[in-house]
Amino acid sequence: MAESSDTAADATPAAPASQAPPAARPTAPAGREALRLRARSAGYCVACDRIVERDKTGKCENGHPEEFVTGHIELAEGEQAPALPRFSLAAFALPPVWGPAHGLWVGVLFLPIWLFADSVLSTASLGPAARAGAVVVMALTLAFQAFFAKRANGLAWRRVADRVSVQEFVRKERIWALACVPAGMALLTWALYYRFFMA
C-alpha cells in the first residue's frame, strides 16, 4: 500500500516553466513606454540658437539643461532635426512691426533708437567729430538690428512651437519678408528724403 502511494507521488508531473512565479520572469516595457524610450525628438535650444535633438533625459544634445529646450518634434530613425532660417529679413527690415506681431516686444525699442540715430545724423554737417559720431551710431544701430534678426526666428518659433510646425513657420516668414522688406526700404527712402531735402 505504501509502495503504490510512493509511485503516485513520483508520477505527479512538474509544474510547467510558464507557470513560474511572475518575479522569476524578466519584464519588458509595455508598448507605449517602449515606444517612448525608442522615440527621438528635437526642440529649439535657446543657448544653441537652433533646433537640436534631445538626449534620453530631455536635455539638449550639447548638454544644455532641459528647460533651455522648447518644442517637441518627433524624429524618425535617421531623420535630421529641421532647421530654421538663420536670419530673418523681415525682423531686420522692420523690427518695430515684426517684433510685436511675433510677441517679441523688444522690437519696439528700435523706434527710439531710430529717432536718436536720425537726430545724430542731422548733426553730421557740424564737423568731423559729429560725422564720426553719426557713423558710430548708425553702425551700432545696424549691428543691433542684425543681432535681433539673427535670433528672431528661433525666439519667435519657440513661442508657438506647440501649435506651429517648423515648415509652416518658415512659409509664413517668407510672406512676412515679402511684406516687410519693401516697406522697410520705402520707410528708409522717405526718412532720407525728408532729412536731406525737406528738413
C-alpha positions in Angstrom: 0.0 0.0 0.0 2.8 2.3 0.8 4.6 1.4 -2.4 1.5 2.5 -4.5 1.4 5.9 -2.8 5.1 6.5 -3.4 4.6 5.6 -7.1 1.7 8.0 -7.4 3.8 10.8 -5.8 6.6 10.1 -8.3 4.1 10.2 -11.2 2.9 13.8 -10.4 4.0 16.0 -13.3 6.2 19.0 -12.5 4.7 22.5 -13.0 5.5 23.9 -16.5 8.1 26.6 -16.7 5.4 29.1 -18.0 3.7 28.8 -14.6 6.8 30.1 -12.7 6.2 33.0 -10.3 6.0 36.4 -12.1 9.0 37.6 -10.3 11.1 34.9 -11.9 10.4 36.1 -15.5 12.1 39.2 -17.0 9.6 42.0 -17.7 9.7 44.1 -20.9 8.5 47.7 -21.1 4.8 48.0 -22.1 4.0 49.1 -25.7 3.7 52.9 -25.1 6.7 53.1 -22.8 8.9 51.1 -25.2 7.9 53.4 -28.0 8.7 56.4 -25.8 12.1 55.0 -25.0 12.9 54.5 -28.6 11.5 57.8 -29.9 13.7 60.6 -30.9 12.7 64.2 -30.5 14.0 67.7 -31.1 13.3 71.2 -29.9 14.7 74.8 -30.1 17.6 75.4 -27.7 18.0 79.0 -26.6 21.7 78.6 -25.8 22.5 76.9 -29.2 20.1 79.2 -31.1 18.9 76.4 -33.3 16.7 73.2 -33.3 18.7 70.4 -31.7 18.0 66.7 -30.9 17.2 65.9 -27.3 19.1 63.2 -25.4 17.3 60.4 -23.4 17.0 62.7 -20.4 15.4 65.5 -22.4 18.5 67.8 -22.4 20.0 69.5 -25.5 22.4 67.2 -27.4 25.1 69.7 -26.5 24.5 69.3 -22.8 22.3 72.4 -22.1 19.5 71.9 -19.5 16.1 70.6 -20.4 14.5 73.9 -19.6 16.5 75.6 -22.4 14.8 73.4 -25.0 11.3 74.2 -26.2 9.1 72.3 -28.6 8.7 68.6 -29.3 9.4 67.5 -32.9 9.2 63.7 -33.4 12.1 62.4 -35.5 12.1 59.1 -37.4 15.2 56.9 -37.4 18.0 58.6 -39.3 16.0 61.8 -39.7 17.8 65.1 -39.1 16.3 67.8 -37.0 14.7 70.6 -39.1 16.4 73.9 -39.4 15.1 77.4 -39.0 16.4 80.2 -41.2 19.5 81.7 -39.5 18.5 85.3 -40.4 15.1 87.0 -40.5 14.9 89.6 -43.3 11.6 90.8 -42.0 12.9 91.3 -38.5 15.9 93.2 -39.8 13.9 95.4 -42.2 11.0 96.4 -39.9 11.7 95.3 -36.3 9.1 97.6 -34.6 6.3 95.8 -36.6 7.7 92.3 -36.9 8.7 92.0 -33.3 5.4 92.8 -31.5 3.5 90.8 -34.2 5.5 87.7 -33.1 5.4 88.5 -29.3 8.9 89.9 -29.2 8.2 93.4 -27.8 11.8 94.3 -27.7 11.3 95.2 -31.4 9.5 98.4 -30.2 12.8 99.6 -28.8 14.0 100.3 -32.3 11.6 103.2 -32.6 13.5 105.4 -30.1 16.8 104.1 -31.4 15.9 105.1 -34.9 14.8 108.6 -33.7 18.1 109.0 -31.8 20.1 107.9 -34.9 18.2 110.3 -37.0 18.9 113.2 -34.7 22.6 112.3 -34.6 22.7 112.1 -38.4 21.2 115.6 -38.7 24.3 116.9 -36.8 26.8 115.3 -39.2 27.3 118.5 -41.1 28.7 120.2 -37.9 32.2 118.9 -38.3 34.4 115.8 -38.3 33.6 114.8 -34.7 29.9 114.9 -35.5 30.3 112.9 -38.7 32.4 110.3 -36.8 29.6 110.1 -34.1 27.0 109.7 -36.7 28.9 106.8 -38.3 29.3 105.1 -35.0 25.7 105.4 -34.0 24.5 104.2 -37.4 26.9 101.2 -37.3 25.7 100.3 -33.8 22.1 100.6 -34.8 22.6 98.3 -37.8 24.6 95.8 -35.7 21.7 95.7 -33.1 19.2 95.1 -35.9 21.4 92.3 -37.3 21.7 90.7 -33.9 17.9 90.9 -33.4 17.3 89.4 -36.9 19.7 86.6 -36.2 17.9 85.5 -33.0 14.4 86.4 -34.2 13.3 83.2 -36.0 14.2 80.9 -33.1 12.7 83.0 -30.4 9.5 83.6 -32.4 9.1 79.8 -33.2 9.8 79.0 -29.6 6.6 80.8 -28.6 4.4 78.9 -31.0 6.3 75.5 -31.1 3.3 73.6 -29.6 1.0 74.6 -32.4 3.0 75.6 -35.5 5.3 73.3 -37.3 8.8 74.5 -38.5 7.7 74.1 -42.1 4.6 76.2 -41.6 6.5 78.8 -39.6 9.1 79.1 -42.4 6.4 79.5 -45.0 4.8 82.3 -43.1 8.1 84.1 -42.6 8.6 84.2 -46.3 5.4 86.1 -46.6 6.5 88.4 -43.8 9.7 89.1 -45.7 7.9 89.9 -48.9 5.9 92.5 -47.0 8.5 93.9 -44.6 11.5 94.3 -46.8 9.8 96.7 -49.4 8.0 98.5 -46.5 11.3 99.0 -44.7 13.0 100.2 -47.8 10.2 102.7 -48.5 10.4 103.9 -44.9 14.2 104.4 -45.2 13.9 106.2 -48.5 11.2 108.6 -47.1 13.3 109.3 -44.0 16.4 110.1 -46.1 14.4 112.3 -48.5 12.8 114.1 -45.6 16.2 114.6 -43.8 18.2 115.9 -46.8 15.5 117.7 -48.9 12.7 118.8 -46.6 14.2 119.3 -43.1 
